[in-house]
Amino acid sequence: MGEESVLRLFGTARLAAEEAGRILLSGFGKAEQIDHKGAVDLVTEYDRAAEEAIVNVIRARHPDHAIVAEEGHGAEGRSPWRWFVDPLDGTTNYAHGYPCFSVSIAAEHAGQTVLGVVHDPLHKEAFTAVRGEGALLNGNPIRVSRTDELSESLLATGFPYDVRVHKDNNLNHFGSFVVRAQAVRRDGSAALDLCYVAAGRFDGFWELKLAPWDVAAGTLIVLEAGGRITDFSGESEEIDGREIVASNGLIHDAMLSVLAAGQAGE
């Protein structure tokens, strides 16, 4: 895996994210074909069109790479490279005309995430990272915050799609953090939540029942911005995991304590 190949892949990710962003912008506020994958899990014609555009860009430039994409336009591959694609993270927001959504693309080599791009087309913000080279926002370096007290922290979270029917729905943790943090936000795009931790806008983020395409890019961006990523037990987070805690590192142990208490029913 040479530097030149990573730079080429990074260019592919940027190109694909920008193309998907143009499609999403063209349809924002106009979505008519809205289907339900579950009771509260939506998909629009623009999710599908954006994903197809991303996959076409990747296939044209790297035909032997595997692709794992949310809406099913994936592809098997013979090389050690694998892409994780979320063409529209924040579909419910998008379908309702709420201006918080993103495109998330990551590339993994032999099991390790090497690059990530999260593109917010509405606000013209591109969060990017290449492993070992730091995290950027529109080409400028970003770092996590220096807040070191949970009581002074602004946190973010989300709720799983089975929130109505499953008791493991994050409501207990949400209640615990609301009374311990300065405030908690729930904006509906995990990829952007992670990037906001990387940029110091949020001090921490936690969620459960996420998919690899939700977190692959954002996780690397947080790490490259100096943050910390684990599961709820404090172990290293794999992108296939179903729990994630991201923070500036300074409040991480305090967040884990709150989550542990919630899981114990305290």
C-alpha positions in Angstrom: 0.0 0.0 0.0 1.9 3.0 -1.2 1.3 6.7 -0.5 0.4 7.3 -4.2 -2.3 4.7 -4.1 -3.8 6.2 -0.9 -3.8 9.6 -2.4 -5.6 8.2 -5.5 -8.2 6.5 -3.3 -8.7 9.7 -1.4 -9.3 11.5 -4.6 -11.9 8.9 -5.5 -13.7 9.4 -2.2 -13.8 13.1 -2.5 -15.1 12.9 -6.1 -17.7 10.4 -5.2 -18.9 12.4 -2.1 -19.1 15.6 -4.1 -21.1 13.9 -6.9 -23.5 12.4 -4.3 -23.8 15.8 -2.6 -24.9 17.4 -5.8 -27.6 14.8 -6.2 -28.8 15.3 -2.7 -28.9 19.1 -3.0 -30.9 18.8 -6.2 -33.6 16.9 -4.4 -33.6 18.5 -1.0 -37.1 19.5 -0.2 -38.4 17.6 -3.2 -38.4 14.0 -2.1 -41.6 12.3 -3.3 -40.8 8.6 -3.3 -40.3 7.8 0.4 -40.3 4.1 1.3 -40.1 2.5 4.7 -37.5 -0.1 5.5 -38.9 -0.3 9.0 -41.4 1.6 11.2 -39.1 4.7 11.4 -36.4 3.8 8.9 -36.8 5.6 5.6 -35.2 5.6 2.2 -35.8 8.0 -0.7 -35.1 8.0 -4.4 -32.2 10.3 -3.7 -30.6 7.8 -1.3 -30.6 5.3 -4.1 -29.4 7.8 -6.8 -26.6 9.1 -4.6 -25.4 5.6 -3.8 -25.5 4.5 -7.4 -23.4 7.5 -8.3 -20.8 6.8 -5.6 -20.6 3.1 -6.5 -20.2 4.0 -10.2 -17.3 6.3 -9.4 -15.5 3.7 -7.2 -16.1 0.9 -9.7 -14.8 3.0 -12.6 -11.5 3.8 -10.8 -11.0 0.7 -8.7 -13.0 -2.2 -10.3 -11.5 -4.9 -8.1 -12.4 -3.3 -4.8 -15.2 -4.5 -2.6 -18.0 -2.1 -1.7 -20.4 -2.3 1.3 -23.2 0.2 0.7 -26.3 0.9 2.8 -28.9 0.6 0.0 -27.6 -2.5 -1.5 -25.4 -1.3 -4.5 -22.4 -3.2 -3.1 -19.9 -5.3 -4.9 -17.5 -8.1 -4.2 -13.8 -7.6 -4.9 -10.6 -9.5 -5.2 -8.3 -6.8 -3.6 -7.7 -6.2 0.1 -9.5 -2.9 -0.3 -13.1 -2.4 0.9 -15.3 0.7 0.8 -18.0 1.6 3.2 -20.7 3.9 1.7 -23.6 5.7 3.3 -25.0 7.9 0.5 -27.4 9.8 2.8 -26.8 9.7 6.6 -29.8 11.5 8.0 -32.5 10.2 5.6 -35.4 11.1 8.0 -34.1 14.6 8.3 -33.7 14.8 4.5 -37.2 13.5 3.9 -38.7 16.1 6.2 -36.6 19.0 4.9 -34.5 19.3 8.1 -31.1 20.6 7.1 -28.8 18.0 8.7 -27.5 15.2 6.6 -24.3 14.0 5.0 -22.5 11.6 2.7 -20.1 9.2 4.4 -17.4 7.3 2.5 -14.5 5.3 4.0 -11.9 2.9 2.5 -10.4 0.0 4.4 -7.2 -1.9 3.6 -6.7 -5.4 5.0 -9.2 -4.6 7.9 -7.9 -1.2 8.8 -9.7 2.1 7.9 -7.2 4.2 5.9 -9.3 7.2 4.8 -12.6 8.8 5.4 -14.7 11.6 3.9 -17.9 13.0 5.4 -19.4 15.6 3.1 -22.2 18.1 4.2 -23.3 19.5 1.0 -25.8 22.0 2.5 -23.2 23.7 4.6 -20.4 23.1 2.1 -18.2 21.3 4.7 -16.0 18.4 3.9 -14.5 16.5 6.9 -11.6 14.3 5.8 -8.8 12.1 7.2 -6.0 9.9 5.9 -4.6 7.6 8.6 -1.5 9.1 10.2 -2.0 12.5 8.6 -4.5 14.3 10.8 -8.1 15.4 10.3 -9.2 18.3 8.1 -12.3 20.5 7.6 -12.2 22.0 4.1 -8.5 21.5 4.0 -7.8 23.1 7.4 -6.6 21.0 10.4 -9.1 20.3 13.2 -8.7 19.1 16.8 -11.0 17.8 19.5 -12.0 20.1 22.3 -10.2 20.6 25.6 -13.3 20.4 27.8 -12.4 18.1 30.7 -15.5 18.1 32.9 -18.6 16.1 31.9 -20.8 18.7 33.5 -19.5 21.3 31.1 -19.7 19.1 28.0 -22.0 19.3 25.0 -22.8 15.7 23.9 -24.6 14.2 21.0 -26.4 10.9 20.5 -29.1 9.1 18.5 -31.7 6.4 18.9 -31.9 3.1 17.0 -34.6 2.3 14.5 -36.2 -0.3 16.8 -36.6 2.3 19.6 -40.4 1.7 19.7 -40.2 -2.1 20.2 -36.8 -2.9 21.9 -35.9 -2.1 25.5 -32.2 -1.6 24.5 -33.1 1.8 22.9 -30.7 4.3 24.5 -33.5 6.1 26.4 -32.0 5.2 29.8 -28.5 6.5 28.8 -30.0 9.7 27.3 -31.8 10.4 30.6 -28.6 9.8 32.5 -26.5 12.1 30.4 -29.1 14.9 30.2 -28.8 15.5 34.0 -25.0 15.1 34.0 -23.8 17.0 30.9 -24.3 20.7 30.1 -26.6 19.6 27.2 -27.3 16.7 24.8 -28.2 17.1 21.2 -29.9 14.6 18.8 -29.5 15.8 15.3 -29.9 12.6 13.3 -26.6 12.1 11.5 -24.1 9.9 13.3 -21.4 10.7 10.7 -21.8 14.4 11.3 -22.0 13.9 15.1 -18.6 12.2 14.9 -17.1 14.9 12.8 -18.4 17.6 15.2 -16.5 15.8 18.0 -13.4 15.9 15.8 -13.9 19.6 15.2 -14.5 20.4 18.9 -18.1 21.4 18.4 -19.2 18.4 20.5 -17.2 17.1 23.4 -18.6 13.6 23.2 -20.9 11.2 21.3 -22.4 7.8 22.1 -24.8 5.6 20.2 -25.7 1.9 19.7 -26.9 -0.3 16.9 -25.1 1.6 14.2 -23.8 0.0 11.0 -20.2 0.1 9.6 -21.2 2.6 6.9 -22.5 5.0 9.6 -19.2 5.2 11.5 -16.3 4.1 9.4 -15.3 7.5 8.1 -16.3 9.5 11.2 -14.4 7.2 13.5 -11.1 7.7 11.7 -11.7 11.5 11.5 -12.1 11.6 15.3 -9.0 9.5 15.9 -6.9 11.7 13.6 -8.2 14.8 15.3 -6.8 13.5 18.6 -10.0 12.0 20.0 -10.7 8.6 21.5 -13.1 5.8 20.3 -14.2 2.8 22.2 -17.2 0.6 22.7 -19.3 1.0 25.9 -16.9 -1.2 27.9 -13.9 1.0 27.0 -12.3 -1.5 24.6 -11.0 -0.5 21.1 -13.9 0.1 18.7 -14.1 -2.0 15.5 -16.3 -0.4 12.8 -18.5 -3.5 12.8 -19.3 -3.0 16.4 -22.8 -2.1 17.6 -21.7 0.3 20.4 -19.6 3.5 20.0 -18.3 6.2 22.4 -16.4 9.0 20.8 -14.9 11.9 22.8 -12.1 14.4 23.1 -10.5 11.8 25.4 -10.7 14.0 28.5 -14.3 13.1 29.4 -14.2 9.6 28.0 -13.9 7.7 31.3 -16.6 9.8 32.8 -18.9 8.9 29.8 -18.0 5.2 30.2 -19.0 5.4 33.9 -22.4 6.8 33.1 -23.0 4.1 30.4 -21.9 1.3 32.8 -24.3 2.5 35.5 -27.1 2.6 32.9 -26.4 -0.9 31.8 -26.3 -2.1 35.4 -29.7 -0.5 35.9 -28.5 2.1 38.5 
